[in-house]
Amino acid sequence: MSARKNEDRLKAPKSKQSKQPELPPTPEEFKPDDTLTFVTPTEFVEIPSAGRFYPSTHPLHNVDTIEIRHMTAKDEDILASSALLKKGIAIDRLLQSVIVDKKIKIQDLLIGDKNALLIAARVTGYGGEYNASIRCPSCGSTEEHEFDLESLNAITGEDPDEYGASITENGTFIATLPKTGLNVEVRFLNGSDEKYVAQQTKMNKKNNLSDSPLSTQLRRMIVAVNGSRDGASINNLVNNMPAFDSRYLRGLYSKISPNVDMNFNFECSTCSHEQTMEVPLTAEFFWPR
């Protein structure tokens, strides 16, 4: 990400000639013209997708950066809103607020691009240092770990051609399932899809229904089967897809999907267990102590 210079952010009060030493103006003497004017700085965030997977009608089509302004005290009010927190939309509201180009909607951002904005916004507001508790998957002990968010790198995803897949002009990709031999067209999930899957999972739990986040995710990902975009065909495939095909498709999606590399090498100080883990996004991320 590269900072954009905002010139003339501070305009000093006009000097007044006097034989006496200059003193700060009293409230009665302070004039509107003397008010300090501050322009919130902005910066350009490089997005992992580089705009490759947005349709031609999208404002981010073939655009590799998004301009955001730095977080302000007003943005902290969004994070502190109990109503927004209860609805689970505080962070989305924050991200939408800091995006300069209002034609860009947070729900339409690919998940990897949204993650890049999330990290960049946090860095502008509270810095790159992030402390979180990590629980060892081996012995269960918990320890504090400090992360440098500014060192996280965007990954554009591997070349689909290496896996026999191809990118379409609509930003989707087509792949052949190894077991059934079916050709499926798949799109990359965005913020709206992420929210939908979470809501469906929550609803299933509330109604004591079987939890099926993988199936829900596959239904959102797959847009066509052997060229057919019929919803019934897609639903039938998801319900009867061999586990081998499901695992293959999800693995392929993960390999070529643009995102932010959140992995780090964890070593437990108690039992010396080593494992690659993801940086956890806890309450400390946007509500640091």
C-alpha positions as CSV (number, residue, x, y, z in Angstrom):
1,M,0.0,0.0,0.0
2,S,1.4,3.5,-0.8
3,A,0.5,6.6,1.0
4,R,-1.0,9.5,-0.9
5,K,0.4,12.9,-0.1
6,N,-2.2,15.4,1.0
7,E,-0.7,18.8,0.7
8,D,-1.7,21.8,2.9
9,R,-3.4,19.7,5.5
10,L,-2.8,22.3,8.2
11,K,-3.3,26.0,7.5
12,A,-1.7,28.0,10.3
13,P,-3.5,31.1,11.7
14,K,-2.6,34.3,9.9
15,S,0.1,36.1,11.7
16,K,-0.6,39.5,13.3
17,Q,2.0,42.2,13.7
18,S,2.5,43.4,17.3
19,K,5.2,44.8,19.4
20,Q,4.2,42.6,22.2
21,P,5.0,38.9,22.3
22,E,2.4,36.9,20.5
23,L,0.0,35.0,22.6
24,P,-2.6,32.4,21.7
25,P,-6.0,34.0,20.9
26,T,-8.6,33.9,23.7
27,P,-11.9,32.3,22.8
28,E,-13.4,35.8,22.3
29,E,-10.6,36.7,19.9
30,F,-10.6,33.5,17.9
31,K,-12.0,34.0,14.4
32,P,-13.4,31.5,12.0
33,D,-10.5,32.3,9.6
34,D,-8.1,31.2,12.3
35,T,-9.5,27.7,12.5
36,L,-7.1,24.8,11.7
37,T,-8.3,22.9,8.6
38,F,-7.4,19.2,8.6
39,V,-7.8,17.0,5.6
40,T,-8.0,13.3,6.5
41,P,-5.1,11.5,4.8
42,T,-5.8,8.7,2.4
43,E,-3.8,5.8,0.9
44,F,-4.1,3.3,-1.8
45,V,-4.5,-0.3,-0.8
46,E,-3.3,-3.0,-3.3
47,I,-6.1,-5.6,-3.6
48,P,-5.1,-9.3,-4.1
49,S,-7.5,-9.8,-7.1
50,A,-5.9,-6.8,-9.0
51,G,-9.4,-6.4,-10.4
52,R,-9.2,-9.6,-12.5
53,F,-12.3,-11.3,-11.2
54,Y,-14.8,-8.5,-11.4
55,P,-17.2,-8.2,-14.3
56,S,-16.7,-5.4,-16.8
57,T,-19.6,-3.4,-15.3
58,H,-18.0,-3.4,-11.8
59,P,-16.0,-0.2,-10.8
60,L,-13.1,-2.5,-9.8
61,H,-12.8,-4.3,-13.1
62,N,-9.1,-4.5,-13.9
63,V,-8.3,-2.0,-11.0
64,D,-5.6,-3.1,-8.7
65,T,-6.0,-0.6,-5.8
66,I,-8.7,0.9,-3.7
67,E,-8.3,4.4,-2.1
68,I,-9.3,4.6,1.6
69,R,-9.0,7.4,4.1
70,H,-7.5,6.8,7.5
71,M,-9.8,5.9,10.4
72,T,-11.1,8.8,12.5
73,A,-12.8,9.2,15.8
74,K,-16.1,9.3,14.0
75,D,-15.3,5.8,12.6
76,E,-14.7,4.6,16.1
77,D,-18.3,5.6,16.9
78,I,-19.3,3.0,14.3
79,L,-17.3,0.3,16.0
80,A,-18.8,1.3,19.4
81,S,-22.4,1.3,18.2
82,S,-24.3,-1.4,20.2
83,A,-27.0,-1.6,17.5
84,L,-24.5,-2.2,14.7
85,L,-22.6,-4.7,16.8
86,K,-25.7,-6.6,17.7
87,K,-26.6,-6.9,14.0
88,G,-23.0,-7.9,13.2
89,I,-22.6,-5.1,10.6
90,A,-20.3,-2.7,12.5
91,I,-17.1,-3.7,10.6
92,D,-18.8,-3.6,7.2
93,R,-20.2,-0.1,8.0
94,L,-16.7,0.9,9.0
95,L,-15.1,-0.3,5.8
96,Q,-17.8,1.2,3.6
97,S,-17.2,4.5,5.4
98,V,-13.4,4.6,4.7
99,I,-13.7,3.7,1.0
100,V,-13.3,7.0,-1.0
101,D,-15.1,5.9,-4.1
102,K,-18.7,5.3,-3.0
103,K,-19.5,3.4,-6.2
104,I,-17.6,0.5,-4.6
105,K,-19.9,-1.4,-2.3
106,I,-18.4,-3.5,0.5
107,Q,-20.8,-6.4,-0.1
108,D,-19.6,-6.7,-3.7
109,L,-15.9,-7.0,-2.8
110,L,-14.3,-10.4,-3.2
111,I,-13.5,-11.8,0.3
112,G,-9.7,-11.6,-0.3
113,D,-10.0,-7.9,-1.3
114,K,-12.2,-7.2,1.7
115,N,-9.6,-8.8,4.0
116,A,-6.9,-6.5,2.5
117,L,-9.1,-3.4,3.3
118,L,-9.8,-4.8,6.8
119,I,-6.2,-5.0,7.6
120,A,-5.3,-1.6,6.0
121,A,-8.1,0.2,7.9
122,R,-6.9,-1.3,11.2
123,V,-3.4,-0.2,10.5
124,T,-4.4,3.4,9.8
125,G,-6.5,3.5,13.0
126,Y,-4.4,1.6,15.6
127,G,-1.1,0.7,13.9
128,G,0.4,-2.5,12.7
129,E,1.1,-4.1,16.1
130,Y,-1.6,-6.6,17.0
131,N,-1.6,-8.8,20.1
132,A,-3.8,-11.9,20.3
133,S,-4.1,-15.0,22.5
134,I,-3.1,-18.3,20.8
135,R,-4.3,-21.7,22.1
136,C,-1.9,-24.6,21.4
137,P,-3.8,-27.3,19.5
138,S,-1.6,-29.9,21.1
139,C,-1.4,-29.2,24.8
140,G,-4.2,-26.6,25.1
141,S,-2.0,-23.9,26.8
142,T,-2.6,-20.3,25.9
143,E,0.0,-17.6,25.2
144,E,0.1,-14.1,23.9
145,H,1.5,-13.5,20.4
146,E,2.4,-10.3,18.8
147,F,1.8,-9.9,15.0
148,D,3.0,-7.2,12.6
149,L,-0.1,-6.6,10.3
150,E,2.0,-4.5,8.0
151,S,4.1,-7.5,7.1
152,L,1.2,-9.5,5.8
153,N,1.3,-10.0,2.0
154,A,-1.4,-10.2,-0.6
155,I,-1.4,-13.4,-2.7
156,T,-2.9,-13.2,-6.2
157,G,-3.6,-17.0,-6.3
158,E,-1.9,-19.7,-8.4
159,D,-2.3,-19.9,-12.2
160,P,-5.6,-21.8,-13.0
161,D,-4.1,-23.2,-16.2
162,E,-1.8,-25.4,-14.0
163,Y,-4.8,-27.2,-12.7
164,G,-6.7,-27.5,-16.0
165,A,-9.0,-24.6,-15.1
166,S,-9.7,-21.5,-17.2
167,I,-10.8,-18.0,-16.3
168,T,-13.8,-16.6,-18.2
169,E,-14.5,-13.0,-19.3
170,N,-16.9,-12.7,-16.5
171,G,-14.2,-13.4,-13.9
172,T,-15.5,-16.9,-13.1
173,F,-13.5,-20.1,-13.7
174,I,-14.4,-23.4,-15.3
175,A,-13.0,-26.7,-14.0
176,T,-13.7,-30.4,-14.6
177,L,-14.6,-32.5,-11.6
178,P,-12.4,-35.6,-11.5
179,K,-15.0,-38.2,-10.4
180,T,-18.1,-37.2,-12.3
181,G,-16.4,-35.5,-15.2
182,L,-18.8,-32.6,-15.1
183,N,-17.7,-29.1,-16.1
184,V,-18.6,-26.6,-13.4
185,E,-18.4,-22.8,-13.7
186,V,-17.5,-21.3,-10.3
187,R,-17.4,-17.7,-9.1
188,F,-15.3,-16.2,-6.3
189,L,-17.3,-15.4,-3.2
190,N,-17.8,-11.9,-2.1
191,G,-18.9,-10.2,1.2
192,S,-22.6,-10.8,0.5
193,D,-21.9,-14.5,0.1
194,E,-19.9,-14.6,3.3
195,K,-22.8,-13.0,5.2
196,Y,-25.3,-15.3,3.6
197,V,-23.4,-18.5,4.6
198,A,-23.0,-17.2,8.2
199,Q,-26.8,-16.4,8.4
200,Q,-27.8,-19.8,7.1
201,T,-25.5,-21.5,9.5
202,K,-27.0,-19.5,12.4
203,M,-30.5,-20.2,11.2
204,N,-29.9,-23.9,11.0
205,K,-28.5,-24.0,14.5
206,K,-31.5,-22.0,15.8
207,N,-34.0,-24.4,14.2
208,N,-32.0,-27.5,15.2
209,L,-31.3,-28.4,11.6
210,S,-28.1,-30.1,10.4
211,D,-25.2,-27.6,10.0
212,S,-24.2,-27.6,6.3
213,P,-21.9,-24.6,5.6
214,L,-19.9,-26.5,3.0
215,S,-23.0,-27.3,0.9
216,T,-24.3,-23.7,1.3
217,Q,-21.0,-22.4,0.2
218,L,-20.9,-24.7,-2.9
219,R,-24.4,-23.6,-3.9
220,R,-23.1,-20.0,-3.8
221,M,-19.9,-20.8,-5.7
222,I,-21.3,-22.9,-8.6
223,V,-23.1,-20.9,-11.3
224,A,-23.4,-23.5,-14.0
225,V,-23.1,-27.3,-14.5
226,N,-22.2,-28.4,-18.1
227,G,-23.3,-25.0,-19.3
228,S,-26.7,-25.1,-17.5
229,R,-27.4,-22.3,-15.0
230,D,-30.6,-24.0,-13.8
231,G,-30.9,-23.8,-10.0
232,A,-32.3,-27.3,-9.7
233,S,-29.3,-28.8,-11.6
234,I,-26.9,-27.0,-9.4
235,N,-28.7,-28.0,-6.2
236,N,-28.9,-31.6,-7.4
237,L,-25.1,-31.7,-8.1
238,V,-24.3,-30.3,-4.6
239,N,-26.6,-32.8,-2.9
240,N,-25.1,-35.7,-4.8
241,M,-21.5,-34.6,-5.4
242,P,-18.9,-37.2,-4.5
243,A,-16.8,-36.2,-1.5
244,F,-13.7,-36.5,-3.8
245,D,-15.1,-33.9,-6.2
246,S,-16.2,-31.6,-3.4
247,R,-12.7,-31.8,-1.8
248,Y,-11.1,-31.2,-5.2
249,L,-13.2,-28.2,-6.0
250,R,-12.7,-26.6,-2.7
251,G,-8.9,-27.2,-2.9
252,L,-8.7,-25.7,-6.4
253,Y,-10.8,-22.7,-5.2
254,S,-8.4,-22.1,-2.3
255,K,-5.3,-22.4,-4.5
256,I,-6.4,-19.9,-7.2
257,S,-8.4,-17.5,-5.1
258,P,-6.8,-14.1,-4.3
259,N,-6.5,-13.3,-0.6
260,V,-4.2,-12.1,2.1
261,D,-1.6,-14.6,3.5
262,M,-2.6,-14.8,7.2
263,N,-0.5,-17.8,8.0
264,F,2.3,-17.8,10.6
265,N,4.5,-20.4,12.1
266,F,3.4,-21.2,15.6
267,E,5.7,-22.8,18.2
268,C,4.3,-23.6,21.6
269,S,6.5,-22.4,24.5
270,T,5.0,-25.1,26.7
271,C,5.2,-28.3,24.7
272,S,7.3,-27.1,21.7
273,H,4.6,-28.1,19.3
274,E,5.0,-26.5,15.8
275,Q,2.2,-25.8,13.3
276,T,1.3,-23.4,10.6
277,M,-1.8,-21.4,11.8
278,E,-3.8,-18.4,10.8
279,V,-3.7,-15.0,12.5
280,P,-6.8,-15.0,14.7
281,L,-9.1,-12.0,14.3
282,T,-10.2,-11.5,17.9
283,A,-11.9,-8.6,19.6
284,E,-8.5,-7.0,20.0
285,F,-8.3,-6.5,16.3
286,F,-10.5,-3.4,16.2
287,W,-10.9,-3.0,19.9
288,P,-7.3,-3.0,21.2
289,R,-6.6,-2.6,24.9
